[in-house]
Amino acid sequence: MRINKQTALMLALLAASAAASAQMYGVISAGTSRLSADCTGATSCDKSGNAFKFMGGYKFMPNLAWELGYFDFGKAKASDASVTAEVRTNGFGGGVAFLQDLSNDWNFVGRLGVAQIKTKITGTSGATSVSDSDNNIQPYAGLGIGYKLNKTTSIDGAWDFSRTKYDKNGVSTSGSVNAISIGLTFGF
């Protein structure tokens, strides 16, 4: 097979265009989380916690990117007169992000992927404490809007959500986890 000069030039320009649109970026954010836990029978129930995430992405098209990240959805805590229980949720996952400029100053991101979510349950009664964890593959998603500080950096507000599940040792619980955060996205 023989390639003429025009075809070779077009292929070279296409490759250069793809390389120019490819960009690596990082995301770091922190905020508050909420777990949809059942606190029936508890005298005290706190379903909110602190959340944070670290992500890295690679734009393979102007509006699409592959992402890997770590999510910490914080913890929820319930107690009564004799027992305290705590549920902590975090995970590592990957997926695809849709990125869109809304104007010269504003941008939007939508994320969809899968994550290995670790649900750790700790129970304490007096001086006795028990702890166990369960790992599950769960979908995750997120929405965000950012204000561009410069060409490669934006300050973002994001909403990320997934599911948590613990089903071991005769104990079964599940629910949704959500995080509202503020952070930075920065290009390399």
PEFEN-V781163 format. One record per residue. N is the residue number from 1. RES is the residue in one letter. PHI is phi in whole degrees, 0 to 359 (999 if undefined). Layout:
((N/RES/PHI) (N/RES/PHI))
This chain:
((1/M/999) (2/R/245) (3/I/253) (4/N/281) (5/K/297) (6/Q/295) (7/T/294) (8/A/297) (9/L/295) (10/M/297) (11/L/296) (12/A/295) (13/L/294) (14/L/296) (15/A/297) (16/A/295) (17/S/296) (18/A/296) (19/A/294) (20/A/291) (21/S/278) (22/A/285) (23/Q/212) (24/M/268) (25/Y/210) (26/G/233) (27/V/227) (28/I/223) (29/S/206) (30/A/216) (31/G/183) (32/T/241) (33/S/233) (34/R/215) (35/L/249) (36/S/276) (37/A/260) (38/D/269) (39/C/253) (40/T/303) (41/G/90) (42/A/275) (43/T/274) (44/S/225) (45/C/214) (46/D/238) (47/K/267) (48/S/250) (49/G/204) (50/N/263) (51/A/234) (52/F/206) (53/K/211) (54/F/233) (55/M/222) (56/G/231) (57/G/224) (58/Y/225) (59/K/283) (60/F/262) (61/M/217) (62/P/305) (63/N/243) (64/L/231) (65/A/215) (66/W/270) (67/E/226) (68/L/234) (69/G/198) (70/Y/244) (71/F/239) (72/D/239) (73/F/268) (74/G/77) (75/K/221) (76/A/240) (77/K/221) (78/A/226) (79/S/207) (80/D/228) (81/A/298) (82/S/236) (83/V/230) (84/T/237) (85/A/236) (86/E/227) (87/V/241) (88/R/244) (89/T/231) (90/N/211) (91/G/192) (92/F/232) (93/G/205) (94/G/214) (95/G/185) (96/V/241) (97/A/236) (98/F/257) (99/L/244) (100/Q/217) (101/D/285) (102/L/268) (103/S/199) (104/N/295) (105/D/253) (106/W/242) (107/N/221) (108/F/230) (109/V/222) (110/G/236) (111/R/241) (112/L/210) (113/G/190) (114/V/234) (115/A/218) (116/Q/272) (117/I/262) (118/K/259) (119/T/248) (120/K/250) (121/I/246) (122/T/235) (123/G/238) (124/T/229) (125/S/222) (126/G/64) (127/A/267) (128/T/262) (129/S/226) (130/V/233) (131/S/215) (132/D/206) (133/S/222) (134/D/221) (135/N/251) (136/N/219) (137/I/274) (138/Q/226) (139/P/287) (140/Y/224) (141/A/210) (142/G/200) (143/L/228) (144/G/208) (145/I/227) (146/G/230) (147/Y/250) (148/K/285) (149/L/278) (150/N/202) (151/K/296) (152/T/243) (153/T/228) (154/S/223) (155/I/263) (156/D/236) (157/G/247) (158/A/222) (159/W/234) (160/D/243) (161/F/211) (162/S/202) (163/R/234) (164/T/238) (165/K/209) (166/Y/229) (167/D/214) (168/K/212) (169/N/52) (170/G/77) (171/V/248) (172/S/226) (173/T/211) (174/S/205) (175/G/178) (176/S/263) (177/V/236) (178/N/228) (179/A/224) (180/I/250) (181/S/218) (182/I/235) (183/G/196) (184/L/236) (185/T/244) (186/F/224) (187/G/269) (188/F/254))
